[in-house]
Amino acid sequence: MKLLFDSQPIEIVPTPNGYDVLFDGQTHPVEIARLDKASGQIEFRIGGIAQSAYISFDGAKRWITLNGQTRMLTKTSTARRGARQDSTAGLTAPMPGQVRSVAVGVGEAVKKGQTLLTMEAMKMEIKIQALMDGKIKTIFVAPGATVEREQTLVEMAE
């Protein structure tokens, strides 16, 4: 997910252990310790240092309060709303939703068109299918996970 932090561009990339935050030419691994969606509180570790912040959002704008300072994050993706931004290797969520099931495992060989996982969004079932024959390289989500639009769900290799 590409964002502006005030006016500084950042990118947040899901990893199996949390997220990588690409900021100011450097990659900062972030491990999520706890997320309370009701209050917006998030506890995480960045560079081995425990942090606590509060996040709120309204559409493409998000606000994060960290160390007593509130900053605005703005989504900068130029993708058309509802358009799939999948590459042949990475499959992304077409809209915000919840992962209901994951039908494959890491290292598993899959065929083009095979359902890899199922999401629920706006009371609709969405099947995320392989765009090519290949192997599952990484699965970034688990059943029950809430995902954002354009979040990478599965990475494949030929």
N, C-alpha and C positions, 0 to 999 in steps of 0.2 A: 504494500500500500504506500503510495507516494503522498507526502504531506508537506505543508509549510509549517514550521515552528516559528511563530511570528513571521519573519521574512526569510528564514533559513530553510532550504529544502532538506528534508530527511526522507528516508525510506525505511519501512518496517517490514521485515521478511520473516515469516514463520519458520521455525526450525523444530526438530523433534524435541528439543529441551526448552523451548521458549520462543524467543525472537532475536533476530539480529537487527540492530538499529544502525543504519548507515547515515552518519552525520559528519559534516566537515571533513570529508575524505577518509574517515576512519570507520571501522566496524566495531560496534559495542554489543557483545552478547548480553541479553537480558533474560533472566530466569524468573518466571512468575511464581511467587510463593502462595499468594491468596488473592482472589478477586471476589468482591462482594458487589454483585450487580445492583442490588437494591439501593445501596448507599453510594456506589461509584468508587469505593475505596479499593485500591490495588496496592499490594505489597509485593516488592520485587527486589532482585539483587542485580546490580550492574557493576561490573568490575570487582565483584566480591563484597560490595558494600550494600547493606540492606537499606531500602528506601520505602517510603509510604507516600502515596499520592491520591488525589481524588480526580476522577474524570467525569465530565458530563458532556452531552452532545445534543446537537440539533441539526439534523440533516448532514451536510458536508462539514460543518464546523464542530470542533471538539475543543473543550477547555480542560487543561490539566493544571492542578494546583499542587505544587511541589515546593517544599521548604518555604512556605508562606507566600509564594509568588504564583500568580495565575497567568498562564500563557495560552494563546489560541493556536490550535492545530487546524489546518484547512486542507481537505482532500484536493489534490491537484490533478488526479487522473483525468485524461482527456477522452476516456472511453465513453461511447454512447451508453446511456442508461439501458440496461437489459441486454447489451451486446456481450457475447462471450469473448474473452480475451485469452483463450487458451493458446498455448504454443503446443507443438507436438509433444513436448516433454512434460509440461506442467498444466494441470487442469485446475481451473479456478471456479469459485462459487459465482453463479450468475446473479445472485441477489442475497441479501442477508437472510439467514435462516438457521436451522438446527440440523446437525447430522443425525440421521435416524439409524443408519446401519452402514457398516463397511464390509463389503463382500470379498475383499482380497487381502492378501498379506504381502509384506515386503519380500522381494525375490520371486514372487509368483509370475509365471508367464500368462499373458492375457491376449485376447484377440480384439481386433478393431470392432467397436460396437458393444463389447461386453460391459455390463454394468459393474462399476467399481465401488460406488457408494450411492446411498440414497439420502436426500435432504428433504426437509419440510420447510416451506416458506409460504406465508400467506394462505395456509390451509391447502397447499398444493404439494404433491409429491414430485420431486425432481430427481431424475436418475442422471448421475454423472457417469458417462460412458467413455471407454478408451477411444482415442482418435486414431490409433494405429496398433498394430501388433507390437508387442514388446514385453518388458519386464517391469514390475513395480519397483522403483528405486527407493522412494520415501513416501510414507503416509503421514501427513501433518496433522490429521484430526482423528478423533475417536467418536464413537456413538455418544450423543448427548452434547457434543461441543456446539457452541454458538459461533457462527462464522459471519464475516462481513462480505459484502460484494467485492469481487476480484481477489479474495484471499486464496492463496494457493492451497489446494486440498491434497493432491496426489502428484508425485513426480514420477515420470516413466523414463526408461532407457530402452533403446532399440535392441 
